[in-house]
Amino acid sequence: MWYRTFQYFIVILCLGIFQTSYTQEVNEEIHIHELKQHIKILASDSLEGRKPGTRGGNLAADYIKSQLIPISTPISHSYFQKFNIISGYSIGGDNFFRFGNYSFIPAVDYIPVGYGVSAELDAELVFAGYGLEVKKNELEWNDYKNIDVSGKWVLIVRGGPDNIVDHKRFLQYSIDRLKIKKAISKGAKGVILVNSPFFKWEDRLMNLTTGNKERDSIPVIHLKISAADKLLSKKNGIRKLEQKMVRKKKSSAFSINKKVHIRTQIIQETIPGKNVLGVIEGNDPFLKNEYIVVGAHYDHLGFGGYRSGSRMSDQKAIHNGADDNASGVASIIEIGEKLYLNRSKLKRSVLLIAFDGEEMGLLGSFAFIKSKLIAVKSLKSMFNFDMVGRYNNSLKQLKIKGTGTSKDWDVVLKKGAKGSNVDLVLSEYGLGPSDHANFYRNKIPAIMITTGLHSDYHTPYDVIEKINFKGQKIVSDIAYELIFNAATEPLEFTFTPTTYKSKTGLGVDLGIIPDVKSKIKGGLQIRDIVKNSYSDKAGLLKGDIITKINNVKIKSLKEYVHFIQKLKKGQDLSISIVREKSFKTFQIKLD
């Protein structure tokens, strides 16, 4: 206890010291020693991984605020934007599920699902098969064709026709949340989900923890198969109905013509989150009301552990997050300092913002946009910094994603990178697993600046000793020029929606999104496949385990990242995978 108290005192002392020194000396150039000092504090053991709502997370926010005070002004009289983060759910004491003579037991026979609402509904029950309505090319399935679900409870089997015949054609349409939204669009007032008897795991109830950003507008229940069979009849149990649907290759949806009376009570558990933000005002009388957003998330994984996002979830250890994303925060502080000293040249205003809750689902950026502290229409463009501390001195590459979100990025990039010997590896696609995605979804042109993924990602080994500070200065200097151009050039920043186009040179450009949480040994498991990518067209699927690429063994994320960094246009790839205990090989040509 004494030691922790002493650590806390030292951190607070450091915060005070650095706030004082920073106020006295605001440097026009970006300095390596200042980048290092920011990361040294933010990624220190004393901040314990900067998990939202913890002492370490709050200390990080206080430190960032201390750095923004000398170079920016607050919004609505505060440098903090506070919001709630859903940390979990619990079942309230007022839940019941009644059907005829049956009364099901919560947490035994069924569970209310966290992304549904607390509500009471006494209504007719309809069996809606898989809850699918798909018509694309030769792929067709419609569970709603011959039923009316308006105002009713809808019973839906999870998964799809692929549950029995494992070709995964319907996989992308079989996500629970998509099915619920479809049911809502058809007028359903409640959804009951039931596992397929053909799933390869036991018929266990879901966990209540299901997400943080939004909840559906109707109650959602997860019901065990044994209980669902009682809602139907012995002749029409879930297993028989599913076999019938797959055999006939069409829905067996029907009205059960009986009512169910259900009340759900879900208690939402929250922790406090806070974004840290400040404005450098522009000087043009009209353009100063337009904002260039310069952002980076400051939160990380705390001590790791189960469901934390750690790739070593079996270990409880401080995840310092030096690159992810103390590096990004350090860069926007230094860039902000230089912009402040050149503020007389800025036409547009610049909003510096450090997001909380990114690791839990891009929550800080979602909360900021939803708050309308600044009108969405006034946000002209967004620069997101995520993991900018592992610059490779040999490759000399800086990855910039989202360049297709506005044609004006061409002007910004061309002028900003002039004279640099750094290879800007550009990707047009606007979405991605970082905060820029929420801006893109709100039709704001947004790019992400990064030095890329590495084998220490989301492990306790992402530490300050592995940061390339000279490289980070190079990245920050280039980024400053890009931001300065965005704030001074007469650009409209008209939003352009993007579609995925495969380009080599970036890890995700094969369309493979690695499962960084997987504990699979001797290979790299695929978390997802990007639609219309090389890998999608070749036939690779979510859940496949990559073992070799061109006879190079892929044992982990490290080997995969090392291999794809060297890819060039025109190459032929042979990717060996394991799928359901079978070995398969797929050919890809990078044309």
Backbone torsions as a table, in degrees:
resi	resn	phi	psi	omega
1	MET	NA	-44.9	179.5
2	TRP	-59.3	-41.3	-177.0
3	TYR	-64.4	-42.7	179.7
4	ARG	-65.0	-40.2	177.9
5	THR	-62.5	-40.3	178.7
6	PHE	-64.8	-42.4	177.8
7	GLN	-59.2	-45.6	-178.6
8	TYR	-59.9	-43.2	179.2
9	PHE	-60.8	-42.9	-179.1
10	ILE	-63.3	-43.2	179.7
11	VAL	-63.0	-46.4	179.2
12	ILE	-60.6	-41.1	178.1
13	LEU	-61.0	-44.1	179.1
14	CYS	-62.4	-41.0	178.7
15	LEU	-58.6	-44.4	-179.6
16	GLY	-65.5	-44.4	-179.2
17	ILE	-61.4	-46.6	-175.5
18	PHE	-74.1	-28.2	175.2
19	GLN	-65.3	-42.5	-179.1
20	THR	-64.6	-49.9	-177.0
21	SER	-65.4	-36.5	-178.9
22	TYR	-67.0	-38.5	179.5
23	THR	-64.7	-35.8	-177.7
24	GLN	-76.3	-28.8	-174.6
25	GLU	-133.3	102.4	175.3
26	VAL	-107.9	112.1	-172.0
27	ASN	-92.0	142.7	-178.3
28	GLU	-74.8	-28.6	-179.9
29	GLU	-102.3	157.3	176.8
30	ILE	-82.8	122.9	-175.2
31	HIS	-111.1	141.2	179.7
32	ILE	-61.0	-42.1	-175.3
33	HIS	-66.6	-28.2	177.3
34	GLU	-76.9	-39.7	173.0
35	LEU	-56.6	-44.0	-178.2
36	LYS	-65.2	-39.4	-178.0
37	GLN	-66.2	-41.1	177.7
38	HIS	-60.2	-48.3	-177.2
39	ILE	-68.3	-35.4	179.2
40	LYS	-58.0	-40.3	179.3
41	ILE	-77.7	-50.3	-174.8
42	LEU	-65.6	-32.3	-178.3
43	ALA	-101.6	17.5	-179.3
44	SER	-74.6	156.5	176.0
45	ASP	-60.5	-30.1	-177.4
46	SER	-63.6	-25.5	178.9
47	LEU	-90.4	-0.9	166.7
48	GLU	49.7	40.1	173.4
49	GLY	83.9	4.1	170.4
50	ARG	53.7	39.2	178.6
51	LYS	-71.1	138.6	-178.9
52	PRO	-54.9	139.1	176.0
53	GLY	81.5	-0.8	-179.3
54	THR	-99.8	168.8	176.6
55	ARG	-56.6	-43.7	-179.7
56	GLY	-64.7	-39.7	177.0
57	GLY	-63.9	-40.7	178.8
58	ASN	-68.3	-38.5	176.6
59	LEU	-63.0	-39.7	177.7
60	ALA	-61.7	-44.6	179.1
61	ALA	-61.7	-41.8	179.0
62	ASP	-63.0	-40.1	179.9
63	TYR	-65.0	-45.5	-179.5
64	ILE	-62.0	-41.5	176.7
65	LYS	-57.9	-43.1	-178.8
66	SER	-61.6	-27.3	179.5
67	GLN	-84.7	-24.8	179.6
68	LEU	-84.0	-26.5	-176.1
69	ILE	-55.7	-45.5	-177.4
70	PRO	-72.9	-14.6	-170.7
71	ILE	-121.5	2.7	-177.0
72	SER	-153.6	169.5	175.2
73	THR	-112.7	150.7	-178.0
74	PRO	-76.1	164.9	172.8
75	ILE	-101.9	130.0	-179.3
76	SER	52.8	41.6	173.1
77	HIS	68.1	18.4	179.4
78	SER	-147.9	142.8	174.0
79	TYR	-85.7	-4.8	-179.8
80	PHE	-110.2	139.2	165.9
81	GLN	-115.1	110.2	-175.4
82	LYS	-92.4	145.2	178.1
83	PHE	-155.0	165.1	-179.6
84	ASN	-96.6	138.5	174.8
85	ILE	-110.3	126.4	178.1
86	ILE	-74.0	114.7	-178.9
87	SER	-94.5	-16.1	179.3
88	GLY	172.5	179.7	179.6
89	TYR	-134.3	155.1	170.5
90	SER	-137.0	157.3	-178.8
91	ILE	-83.6	127.7	176.9
92	GLY	-74.9	172.0	-177.1
93	GLY	-83.9	-1.3	-174.8
94	ASP	-113.1	54.0	177.3
95	ASN	-111.9	137.5	170.2
96	PHE	-151.0	157.4	-179.9
97	PHE	-141.5	108.5	-176.6
98	ARG	-122.0	135.2	178.9
99	PHE	-146.0	108.3	-177.2
100	GLY	58.0	-122.9	178.9
101	ASN	-89.1	-1.9	-177.7
102	TYR	-93.1	143.6	172.6
103	SER	-136.0	107.9	-174.6
104	PHE	-82.7	151.7	-174.3
105	ILE	-99.0	124.6	178.3
106	PRO	-62.6	143.4	-179.7
107	ALA	70.8	-2.2	174.7
108	VAL	-116.0	-56.4	178.9
109	ASP	-94.1	-27.9	-176.4
110	TYR	-155.9	169.3	175.6
111	ILE	-148.0	136.0	172.1
112	PRO	-69.8	137.7	-174.6
113	VAL	-90.6	138.4	-171.9
114	GLY	-59.5	-29.3	-179.7
115	TYR	-87.0	4.0	169.7
116	GLY	-92.6	175.7	-178.5
117	VAL	-103.5	162.5	171.1
118	SER	-78.5	125.4	-175.8
119	ALA	-164.9	169.6	174.5
120	GLU	-126.9	131.8	-177.8
121	LEU	-144.5	122.7	174.9
122	ASP	-112.3	102.5	-171.5
123	ALA	-151.9	166.8	178.4
124	GLU	-66.3	151.9	-178.4
125	LEU	-109.7	134.8	178.1
126	VAL	-125.7	133.8	173.2
127	PHE	-87.2	119.0	-175.2
128	ALA	-112.6	33.6	175.7
129	GLY	56.2	-125.0	177.7
130	TYR	-89.6	-3.5	-178.6
131	GLY	69.9	30.2	-176.2
132	LEU	-105.4	148.6	169.0
133	GLU	-141.2	92.8	-172.6
134	VAL	-125.8	130.8	171.8
135	LYS	-148.0	97.7	-178.9
136	LYS	-145.4	115.9	-176.0
137	ASN	54.5	-122.1	-178.8
138	GLU	-89.7	-2.7	-177.9
139	LEU	-91.5	118.9	-176.7
140	GLU	-145.7	134.5	175.5
141	TRP	-161.3	130.6	-178.9
142	ASN	-138.7	106.0	178.1
143	ASP	-84.1	-10.5	-175.1
144	TYR	-104.4	3.5	-173.1
145	LYS	-60.6	-42.6	-172.2
146	ASN	-116.7	21.0	-179.7
147	ILE	-132.6	155.3	175.0
148	ASP	-116.0	116.6	-176.8
149	VAL	-106.6	4.0	-175.0
150	SER	-60.3	123.9	177.9
151	GLY	75.9	12.0	-171.5
152	LYS	-119.2	166.6	167.2
153	TRP	-80.3	138.3	-179.8
154	VAL	-118.4	124.3	176.9
155	LEU	-95.9	120.7	-173.2
156	ILE	-127.0	133.0	174.1
157	VAL	-80.8	129.6	178.8
158	ARG	-68.0	156.7	-178.1
159	GLY	81.3	-147.3	-178.8
160	GLY	-162.1	-166.7	178.7
161	PRO	-55.8	-20.4	178.4
162	ASP	-70.1	-11.5	-179.7
163	ASN	-57.2	-37.1	-177.5
164	ILE	-98.5	-49.6	178.7
165	VAL	-98.6	108.2	-166.9
166	ASP	-83.3	67.2	174.9
167	HIS	-111.7	-5.7	171.1
168	LYS	58.3	26.0	178.1
169	ARG	-66.4	-31.8	-176.9
170	PHE	-96.9	7.8	-171.2
171	LEU	-55.9	-46.4	-175.4
172	GLN	-68.9	-17.2	179.7
173	TYR	-97.9	-3.6	-170.1
174	SER	-98.5	13.3	180.0
175	ILE	-73.2	134.1	-176.1
176	ASP	-52.9	-46.7	-176.2
177	ARG	-63.0	-37.0	178.1
178	LEU	-65.3	-39.2	179.0
179	LYS	-65.1	-39.7	179.9
180	ILE	-65.2	-44.0	178.6
181	LYS	-62.8	-36.7	177.0
182	LYS	-64.0	-44.9	179.2
183	ALA	-61.0	-41.5	178.0
184	ILE	-61.0	-42.9	-179.6
185	SER	-63.9	-23.1	177.9
186	LYS	-90.3	-0.5	175.7
187	GLY	98.3	5.3	179.2
188	ALA	-63.6	146.3	-179.5
189	LYS	-107.5	-4.8	176.9
190	GLY	-166.2	148.5	-178.9
191	VAL	-124.5	133.7	173.2
192	ILE	-114.7	116.1	178.9
193	LEU	-95.6	142.1	176.5
194	VAL	-136.3	138.9	178.7
195	ASN	-64.4	153.0	171.0
196	SER	-76.4	137.3	174.8
197	PRO	-63.3	-12.6	-176.8
198	PHE	-98.4	2.9	171.8
199	PHE	-62.0	153.1	-175.8
200	LYS	-90.2	18.5	176.7
201	TRP	-133.4	168.2	-179.3
202	GLU	-64.2	159.4	179.7
203	ASP	-80.5	72.9	179.8
204	ARG	-97.3	151.9	177.2
205	LEU	-77.0	151.5	179.4
206	MET	-63.7	160.9	166.0
207	ASN	-77.1	152.2	178.3
208	LEU	-71.2	-29.8	-176.7
209	THR	-71.6	111.9	-171.8
210	THR	-136.4	9.7	179.2
211	GLY	137.7	167.2	-170.0
212	ASN	-125.2	-22.9	-166.7
213	LYS	-83.2	-41.2	-176.6
214	GLU	-154.5	154.9	177.9
215	ARG	-117.7	153.4	176.8
216	ASP	-73.6	163.0	-171.3
217	SER	-88.7	2.9	-178.5
218	ILE	-130.7	161.1	175.8
219	PRO	-70.3	144.2	179.1
220	VAL	-129.3	132.1	-178.1
221	ILE	-119.9	142.1	167.8
222	HIS	-110.6	120.5	-172.3
223	LEU	-115.0	140.1	176.4
224	LYS	-69.7	153.3	-178.0
225	ILE	-59.2	-42.6	-178.2
226	SER	-60.6	-37.2	177.5
227	ALA	-74.1	-38.9	179.2
228	ALA	-62.5	-37.3	179.1
229	ASP	-61.5	-30.6	178.0
230	LYS	-71.6	-26.7	176.3
231	LEU	-72.1	-26.8	-178.0
232	LEU	-94.4	-122.1	174.1
233	SER	-155.8	167.8	179.9
234	LYS	-60.7	-31.8	-179.7
235	LYS	-73.9	-28.8	-176.0
236	ASN	-121.6	54.1	174.2
237	GLY	-69.8	165.1	-177.6
238	ILE	-57.0	-44.0	-178.6
239	ARG	-59.9	-48.4	-178.4
240	LYS	-65.6	-40.0	178.9
241	LEU	-63.8	-41.3	-179.1
242	GLU	-69.3	-41.3	176.6
243	GLN	-59.5	-40.8	179.7
244	LYS	-63.7	-43.4	-179.6
245	MET	-62.7	-44.6	-177.3
246	VAL	-70.4	-37.7	-179.6
247	ARG	-65.4	-43.0	-178.2
248	LYS	-87.6	-8.5	179.7
249	LYS	58.5	37.4	175.2
250	LYS	-158.3	165.7	-175.7
251	SER	-67.4	151.3	171.7
252	SER	-120.4	37.7	-178.3
253	ALA	-68.3	145.6	178.9
254	PHE	-162.6	160.1	175.8
255	SER	-84.9	132.2	-178.7
256	ILE	-82.0	-17.0	177.5
257	ASN	59.3	30.9	174.8
258	LYS	-136.2	155.5	-179.0
259	LYS	-99.6	148.9	168.4
260	VAL	-121.7	142.4	-179.9
261	HIS	-117.5	112.4	-174.0
262	ILE	-129.2	137.8	169.7
263	ARG	-124.0	130.6	177.6
264	THR	-114.1	138.3	173.8
265	GLN	-135.1	112.4	-178.8
266	ILE	-116.1	123.4	178.2
267	ILE	-94.1	121.8	-177.5
268	GLN	-88.9	125.6	177.5
269	GLU	-101.8	129.2	-175.5
270	THR	-126.2	156.4	170.5
271	ILE	-125.9	153.2	-178.8
272	PRO	-77.5	135.3	172.1
273	GLY	-117.9	157.9	178.0
274	LYS	-150.7	128.5	169.1
275	ASN	-86.8	151.1	178.1
276	VAL	-116.5	123.6	-172.8
277	LEU	-147.6	148.4	178.1
278	GLY	-152.6	155.0	-173.9
279	VAL	-115.1	134.6	167.9
280	ILE	-103.8	109.7	-170.8
281	GLU	-75.9	137.7	175.2
282	GLY	-77.4	174.8	-173.4
283	ASN	-112.2	-13.0	177.6
284	ASP	-73.6	131.8	-175.1
285	PRO	-59.8	-25.2	179.7
286	PHE	-103.5	-47.1	-174.9
287	LEU	-71.0	-17.2	179.8
288	LYS	-66.7	-13.9	176.3
289	ASN	-87.2	1.7	172.9
290	GLU	-105.9	144.5	-172.1
291	TYR	-122.3	137.1	168.3
292	ILE	-100.4	119.0	-177.3
293	VAL	-89.8	127.8	176.4
294	VAL	-120.0	107.3	-170.6
295	GLY	-129.5	159.8	175.0
296	ALA	-160.1	141.1	177.5
297	HIS	-83.9	144.8	-178.3
298	TYR	-109.9	-12.3	-178.7
299	ASP	-76.7	160.5	173.6
300	HIS	-146.6	-152.3	-164.7
301	LEU	-101.5	7.4	179.9
302	GLY	62.5	-126.2	179.6
303	PHE	-93.6	9.1	-178.6
304	GLY	73.6	-147.3	179.4
305	GLY	99.7	-177.6	-175.5
306	TYR	-59.2	132.1	177.7
307	ARG	62.3	20.3	-179.6
308	SER	-88.6	-18.5	-172.1
309	GLY	100.2	-5.2	179.1
310	SER	-69.4	141.7	174.6
311	ARG	-81.5	-4.9	174.7
312	MET	-126.4	59.5	-171.3
313	SER	-69.0	-12.7	178.0
314	ASP	-81.9	-7.4	179.6
315	GLN	-109.9	136.7	173.0
316	LYS	-101.6	103.7	-177.5
317	ALA	-150.8	153.2	179.2
318	ILE	-62.6	126.8	173.5
319	HIS	-99.7	97.3	-170.8
320	ASN	-68.1	-30.6	177.4
321	GLY	59.5	47.7	-179.7
322	ALA	-65.0	-46.8	176.5
323	ASP	-82.2	-37.1	-177.3
324	ASP	-111.7	88.6	4.2
325	ASN	-141.1	40.5	173.6
326	ALA	-59.6	-32.1	179.7
327	SER	-64.1	-44.0	179.8
328	GLY	-63.4	-41.1	178.9
329	VAL	-65.3	-43.3	178.7
330	ALA	-58.3	-41.6	-179.2
331	SER	-66.6	-42.0	-177.9
332	ILE	-71.8	-28.3	175.1
333	ILE	-65.1	-47.5	-178.7
334	GLU	-67.7	-41.0	176.5
335	ILE	-63.3	-41.1	178.1
336	GLY	-60.7	-39.5	178.6
337	GLU	-61.4	-43.4	-179.0
338	LYS	-70.0	-38.3	176.9
339	LEU	-63.4	-39.0	179.6
340	TYR	-61.4	-43.1	-179.3
341	LEU	-72.4	-16.0	175.9
342	ASN	-111.9	23.4	-173.2
343	ARG	-64.2	-23.9	179.4
344	SER	-65.6	-19.3	-179.3
345	LYS	-93.4	-12.1	-176.2
346	LEU	-78.1	134.5	174.7
347	LYS	-93.8	-49.5	176.5
348	ARG	-87.2	158.1	174.3
349	SER	-81.6	153.3	178.0
350	VAL	-116.5	127.2	176.4
351	LEU	-102.5	115.6	173.9
352	LEU	-91.7	127.8	-177.4
353	ILE	-144.8	126.8	175.0
354	ALA	-103.7	117.4	-173.9
355	PHE	-88.0	142.2	170.9
356	ASP	-99.2	160.0	170.5
357	GLY	71.7	15.6	179.0
358	GLU	-64.4	-42.0	-176.2
359	GLU	-68.0	-16.1	-179.0
360	MET	-99.1	7.6	177.0
361	GLY	126.5	36.1	178.2
362	LEU	57.2	40.6	-170.1
363	LEU	-75.4	-37.2	-178.9
364	GLY	-66.0	-44.0	179.0
365	SER	-67.7	-35.9	176.4
366	PHE	-63.0	-44.7	-179.5
367	ALA	-65.3	-38.0	-180.0
368	PHE	-63.7	-49.2	-178.4
369	ILE	-65.1	-40.6	-179.4
370	LYS	-65.7	-31.8	-176.6
371	SER	-69.4	-27.0	-177.0
372	LYS	57.3	33.4	171.1
373	LEU	-54.5	-36.3	169.1
374	ILE	-125.5	130.8	-177.6
375	ALA	-55.9	136.6	-177.9
376	VAL	-56.1	-37.6	-178.5
377	LYS	-66.5	-17.9	179.1
378	SER	-88.3	-9.9	178.4
379	LEU	-86.6	102.2	-170.8
380	LYS	-82.1	-34.6	178.8
381	SER	-162.7	165.3	-175.5
382	MET	-138.5	134.0	173.8
383	PHE	-111.4	119.8	-179.7
384	ASN	-110.9	127.0	179.2
385	PHE	-107.2	115.9	-179.3
386	ASP	-140.5	108.0	-179.9
387	MET	66.3	79.5	-177.8
388	VAL	-118.3	19.1	-173.5
389	GLY	-106.5	7.1	-178.2
390	ARG	-120.3	47.4	177.1
391	TYR	-59.6	132.1	-179.4
392	ASN	-93.0	113.5	-175.5
393	ASN	-65.4	-23.3	179.8
394	SER	-83.4	-46.9	-178.4
395	LEU	-74.2	-33.0	-178.4
396	LYS	52.3	50.8	-178.8
397	GLN	-116.7	142.8	170.6
398	LEU	-126.3	123.8	-176.2
399	LYS	-91.9	129.8	178.1
400	ILE	-127.6	117.2	-175.5
401	LYS	-109.6	142.7	178.6
402	GLY	98.5	15.9	-175.2
403	THR	-70.5	-10.0	177.7
404	GLY	-89.8	1.8	-175.9
405	THR	-77.8	-9.6	172.3
406	SER	-162.6	142.0	177.8
407	LYS	-66.8	-21.6	-178.2
408	ASP	-71.1	-15.8	176.2
409	TRP	-61.2	-30.1	179.4
410	ASP	-58.4	-43.8	179.6
411	VAL	-66.0	-46.2	-178.7
412	VAL	-59.8	-45.8	-176.1
413	LEU	-70.6	-42.4	-177.1
414	LYS	-63.3	-44.6	-178.5
415	LYS	-75.9	-38.2	-175.8
416	GLY	-71.2	-30.9	-177.0
417	ALA	-96.2	5.2	-177.9
418	LYS	-61.1	128.2	178.7
419	GLY	88.1	-6.0	-179.7
420	SER	-86.8	143.9	176.7
421	ASN	-97.5	13.5	178.2
422	VAL	-85.9	136.1	178.5
423	ASP	-84.1	111.2	177.2
424	LEU	-82.9	112.7	179.6
425	VAL	-93.7	108.3	-169.4
426	LEU	-100.5	142.5	175.4
427	SER	-132.9	128.0	-173.5
428	GLU	-78.1	-26.4	-170.1
429	TYR	-61.2	131.8	-171.3
430	GLY	-87.2	-22.5	-179.2
431	LEU	-89.7	162.4	179.0
432	GLY	172.4	168.5	-175.1
433	PRO	-83.9	51.9	177.4
434	SER	-153.2	176.4	-166.5
435	ASP	-64.6	-22.4	178.5
436	HIS	-61.5	-25.4	-177.7
437	ALA	-60.8	-36.8	179.4
438	ASN	-68.4	-30.5	175.9
439	PHE	-72.1	-42.7	177.4
440	TYR	-58.6	-43.1	-179.5
441	ARG	-63.3	-21.5	176.9
442	ASN	-101.2	21.4	173.8
443	LYS	61.5	38.4	173.9
444	ILE	-110.0	122.1	178.0
445	PRO	-55.6	127.3	-173.6
446	ALA	-143.9	138.6	174.8
447	ILE	-125.5	154.0	175.0
448	MET	-116.4	131.5	179.4
449	ILE	-106.7	127.1	-176.1
450	THR	-155.0	152.0	170.5
451	THR	-94.6	-2.0	168.6
452	GLY	105.2	172.4	-178.3
453	LEU	-75.8	154.7	176.8
454	HIS	-151.2	171.2	-172.3
455	SER	-70.8	-14.7	178.3
456	ASP	-89.1	-1.6	-178.7
457	TYR	-55.4	127.8	177.9
458	HIS	56.1	39.8	172.3
459	THR	-132.3	167.9	176.8
460	PRO	-69.1	-2.5	-176.4
461	TYR	-94.9	5.2	174.4
462	ASP	-84.1	84.1	-171.3
463	VAL	-122.1	165.9	-173.5
464	ILE	-62.5	-30.4	-178.2
465	GLU	-62.2	-18.5	-177.3
466	LYS	-100.6	4.1	178.0
467	ILE	-79.0	134.6	173.9
468	ASN	-93.4	93.9	-173.1
469	PHE	-70.4	-35.6	175.8
470	LYS	-63.8	-40.9	177.6
471	GLY	-66.1	-37.9	179.3
472	GLN	-66.9	-34.4	175.3
473	LYS	-63.9	-41.2	177.1
474	ILE	-58.6	-47.2	179.4
475	VAL	-61.0	-46.1	-177.4
476	SER	-65.6	-38.0	178.6
477	ASP	-64.3	-43.3	178.1
478	ILE	-64.8	-44.7	-178.4
479	ALA	-62.0	-39.0	177.5
480	TYR	-56.8	-46.3	-178.7
481	GLU	-62.3	-39.7	178.8
482	LEU	-63.0	-46.8	-178.8
483	ILE	-66.2	-41.8	178.7
484	PHE	-59.2	-42.7	178.6
485	ASN	-64.2	-41.8	179.3
486	ALA	-62.5	-31.5	-177.4
487	ALA	-87.6	-9.5	-175.2
488	THR	-122.7	-25.2	-176.5
489	GLU	-79.2	148.4	179.2
490	PRO	-78.0	73.3	-176.4
491	LEU	-111.7	147.3	179.9
492	GLU	-86.9	-28.5	-173.7
493	PHE	51.6	55.3	175.7
494	THR	-73.0	129.4	-176.7
495	PHE	-71.7	138.5	175.6
496	THR	-127.6	120.5	176.4
497	PRO	-67.7	150.4	-176.9
498	THR	-121.7	156.3	170.2
499	THR	-122.6	157.4	-176.1
500	TYR	-69.6	128.6	173.4
501	LYS	-128.7	125.2	-176.6
502	SER	-72.8	130.2	171.5
503	LYS	-136.3	145.2	-179.9
504	THR	-85.6	163.4	178.5
505	GLY	109.5	-20.6	179.0
506	LEU	-117.8	146.8	-177.1
507	GLY	-55.5	-44.5	-175.1
508	VAL	-82.3	-3.3	-174.9
509	ASP	-73.1	-11.1	167.7
510	LEU	-79.9	-10.5	-177.6
511	GLY	87.7	10.4	-179.9
512	ILE	-99.1	121.8	174.1
513	ILE	-105.3	109.2	-176.1
514	PRO	-67.4	147.6	174.2
515	ASP	-88.7	94.5	-173.9
516	VAL	-72.9	-12.7	179.6
517	LYS	-93.5	-8.7	-175.9
518	SER	-65.5	141.9	178.2
519	LYS	-101.4	13.3	178.5
520	ILE	-60.1	132.8	177.3
521	LYS	-105.3	143.8	178.0
522	GLY	82.2	19.9	178.6
523	GLY	178.1	173.5	-179.9
524	LEU	-118.9	118.6	-178.9
525	GLN	-82.9	141.8	179.8
526	ILE	-88.5	121.5	177.4
527	ARG	-78.1	-36.7	-179.5
528	ASP	-162.5	162.6	177.4
529	ILE	-121.3	129.7	179.3
530	VAL	-73.8	131.3	-177.9
531	LYS	-58.8	136.6	177.9
532	ASN	67.0	13.8	177.5
533	SER	-82.6	174.4	176.5
534	TYR	-53.8	-46.7	-175.3
535	SER	-68.3	-37.4	177.9
536	ASP	-63.1	-45.3	-179.6
537	LYS	-68.2	-29.4	179.9
538	ALA	-76.2	-22.6	178.3
539	GLY	110.2	5.7	175.9
540	LEU	-67.9	150.5	-174.6
541	LEU	-131.3	157.7	171.4
542	LYS	-56.4	132.4	179.7
543	GLY	97.5	-16.6	175.7
544	ASP	-61.2	149.1	178.1
545	ILE	-113.4	114.0	-179.8
546	ILE	-77.8	127.0	179.1
547	THR	-111.7	-29.7	179.7
548	LYS	-148.3	147.7	167.0
549	ILE	-130.4	117.5	-177.0
550	ASN	51.4	46.3	178.4
551	ASN	66.7	7.0	173.2
552	VAL	-91.2	122.4	-178.3
553	LYS	-67.8	130.3	177.4
554	ILE	-109.3	98.5	-176.7
555	LYS	-93.1	-21.4	-176.0
556	SER	-162.8	-177.5	178.4
557	LEU	-59.8	-34.3	-177.5
558	LYS	-58.9	-49.5	-179.2
559	GLU	-66.5	-36.6	-179.6
560	TYR	-64.4	-49.4	179.7
561	VAL	-60.5	-43.3	180.0
562	HIS	-60.4	-39.5	-177.0
563	PHE	-70.9	-48.8	-172.5
564	ILE	-71.3	-19.6	176.9
565	GLN	-63.8	-21.5	-175.9
566	LYS	-99.1	2.8	-176.9
567	LEU	-66.9	144.5	178.7
568	LYS	-134.5	155.3	178.5
569	LYS	-60.8	137.7	179.1
570	GLY	96.9	-9.8	-179.5
571	GLN	-71.5	151.0	170.8
572	ASP	-104.8	133.5	-179.9
573	LEU	-117.7	141.4	172.1
574	SER	-119.5	111.5	-174.8
575	ILE	-108.3	118.6	178.8
576	SER	-96.8	133.0	-177.7
577	ILE	-136.3	164.0	170.6
578	VAL	-112.5	127.8	179.0
579	ARG	-133.9	116.0	179.4
580	GLU	50.2	47.8	176.8
581	LYS	69.6	7.6	176.5
582	SER	-108.9	144.0	178.5
583	PHE	-95.3	131.0	-179.7
584	LYS	-136.1	155.8	177.8
585	THR	-130.0	135.7	-179.0
586	PHE	-123.9	144.5	-178.8
587	GLN	-106.7	134.3	177.7
588	ILE	-131.3	132.4	173.0
589	LYS	-112.0	123.3	-177.6
590	LEU	-84.9	72.8	-177.2
591	ASP	-86.4	NA	NA
